[in-house]
Amino acid sequence: MNQPYESYPPPVYQDPTDPERLRSVRTFTHVLYALYAVYWLTGGLTGLIAIILNYIKRGDAAGTPFEDHFTWQIRTFWWAVLGHLIGFALLWVGIGFLILGAVSIWTLYRIIKGWLFLYEGKPIEPRAWF
């Protein structure tokens, strides 16, 4: 009875160099890019699903080469949301359409760039704007 409290189930150590884990996280990162890529066609629904999955599975990517892709995707989502909010707020002045267009192009660029870097196995700088 004097044993210290142990969490149940015990934490599982995940080796960041395990090939099976790396393959799984890489595939999942491709799925996330696909969800972000089709958010225009779904009214943003897949973007919401992708950001939720990004946060839920972010710990799985920790310590892997794909951790930066998760950060890249999360930052792209939140900056795009901010840009869209500003664009919608300025629609009544007429420049909102320009802002919405620029944000859409920027978002598409980041999705394509990130996905290509993932496909080619290149590291990505998650804090970069372009």
C-alpha positions as CSV (number, residue, x, y, z in Angstrom):
1,M,0.0,0.0,0.0
2,N,3.0,2.3,0.4
3,Q,3.8,2.3,-3.3
4,P,3.9,5.6,-5.1
5,Y,1.1,6.4,-7.5
6,E,1.6,5.0,-11.0
7,S,-0.3,6.2,-14.0
8,Y,-2.3,3.6,-15.9
9,P,-1.5,2.7,-18.6
10,P,2.2,3.3,-18.1
11,P,3.6,5.8,-20.6
12,V,5.0,4.3,-23.7
13,Y,8.4,5.4,-24.9
14,Q,8.4,6.1,-28.6
15,D,11.8,5.9,-30.4
16,P,11.9,8.8,-32.9
17,T,14.2,6.7,-35.1
18,D,11.8,3.7,-35.4
19,P,11.3,3.1,-39.1
20,E,7.7,2.0,-38.6
21,R,6.9,5.1,-36.6
22,L,8.6,7.4,-39.1
23,R,6.6,5.8,-42.0
24,S,3.4,6.2,-40.0
25,V,3.9,9.8,-39.2
26,R,5.0,10.6,-42.7
27,T,1.9,9.1,-44.2
28,F,-0.3,10.9,-41.6
29,T,1.5,14.2,-42.6
30,H,0.6,13.6,-46.2
31,V,-3.1,13.0,-45.2
32,L,-3.0,16.3,-43.3
33,Y,-1.7,18.2,-46.4
34,A,-4.4,16.6,-48.5
35,L,-7.1,17.8,-46.0
36,Y,-5.7,21.3,-46.1
37,A,-5.5,21.2,-49.9
38,V,-9.2,20.5,-50.4
39,Y,-10.5,22.8,-47.7
40,W,-11.7,25.2,-50.5
41,L,-14.0,22.5,-51.9
42,T,-15.5,21.7,-48.5
43,G,-16.2,25.2,-47.2
44,G,-13.3,24.9,-44.7
45,L,-14.5,21.7,-43.0
46,T,-11.4,19.7,-43.9
47,G,-9.2,22.5,-42.7
48,L,-10.9,22.3,-39.3
49,I,-10.5,18.6,-39.2
50,A,-6.8,18.9,-40.2
51,I,-6.0,21.5,-37.5
52,I,-7.7,19.4,-34.8
53,L,-5.7,16.3,-36.0
54,N,-2.5,18.4,-36.0
55,Y,-2.9,19.3,-32.4
56,I,-4.0,15.7,-31.3
57,K,-1.1,14.0,-33.1
58,R,1.6,16.7,-32.6
59,G,3.2,14.7,-29.8
60,D,3.6,11.7,-32.2
61,A,5.7,13.8,-34.5
62,A,7.9,15.2,-31.8
63,G,11.5,14.4,-32.4
64,T,10.9,13.3,-35.9
65,P,11.8,15.2,-39.2
66,F,8.0,15.7,-39.5
67,E,7.6,17.9,-36.4
68,D,8.5,21.0,-38.4
69,H,5.8,20.1,-41.0
70,F,3.2,20.0,-38.2
71,T,4.3,23.4,-37.0
72,W,4.3,24.7,-40.6
73,Q,0.7,23.4,-41.1
74,I,-0.5,24.9,-37.8
75,R,1.0,28.3,-38.5
76,T,-0.4,28.3,-42.0
77,F,-3.9,27.6,-40.7
78,W,-3.9,30.3,-38.0
79,W,-2.4,33.0,-40.2
80,A,-4.8,32.1,-43.0
81,V,-7.7,32.4,-40.5
82,L,-6.5,35.8,-39.4
83,G,-6.0,36.9,-43.0
84,H,-9.5,35.8,-44.0
85,L,-11.0,37.6,-41.0
86,I,-9.3,40.8,-42.0
87,G,-10.4,40.3,-45.6
88,F,-14.0,39.7,-44.6
89,A,-13.9,42.7,-42.3
90,L,-12.7,45.0,-45.1
91,L,-15.1,43.7,-47.8
92,W,-17.3,46.8,-47.3
93,V,-14.4,49.1,-48.1
94,G,-13.6,47.2,-51.3
95,I,-10.1,46.0,-50.6
96,G,-11.3,42.9,-48.8
97,F,-11.5,41.0,-52.1
98,L,-7.8,41.7,-52.7
99,I,-6.8,40.6,-49.2
100,L,-8.9,37.4,-49.5
101,G,-7.3,36.7,-52.9
102,A,-3.8,37.3,-51.5
103,V,-4.4,35.1,-48.4
104,S,-5.8,32.3,-50.6
105,I,-2.8,32.4,-52.9
106,W,-0.4,32.5,-49.9
107,T,-2.2,29.6,-48.3
108,L,-2.1,27.5,-51.5
109,Y,1.6,28.3,-51.9
110,R,2.4,27.1,-48.4
111,I,0.4,23.9,-48.8
112,I,2.1,23.1,-52.1
113,K,5.6,24.0,-50.8
114,G,5.2,22.0,-47.6
115,W,3.8,19.0,-49.4
116,L,6.6,19.1,-51.9
117,F,9.2,19.4,-49.2
118,L,7.6,16.4,-47.4
119,Y,7.5,14.4,-50.6
120,E,11.2,15.1,-51.3
121,G,12.3,14.6,-47.7
122,K,13.7,18.1,-47.4
123,P,13.6,19.9,-44.1
124,I,11.3,22.9,-43.8
125,E,11.7,26.1,-41.8
126,P,8.4,26.2,-39.9
127,R,8.7,29.9,-39.0
128,A,9.3,31.1,-42.5
129,W,6.6,33.2,-44.3
130,F,7.3,31.8,-47.7
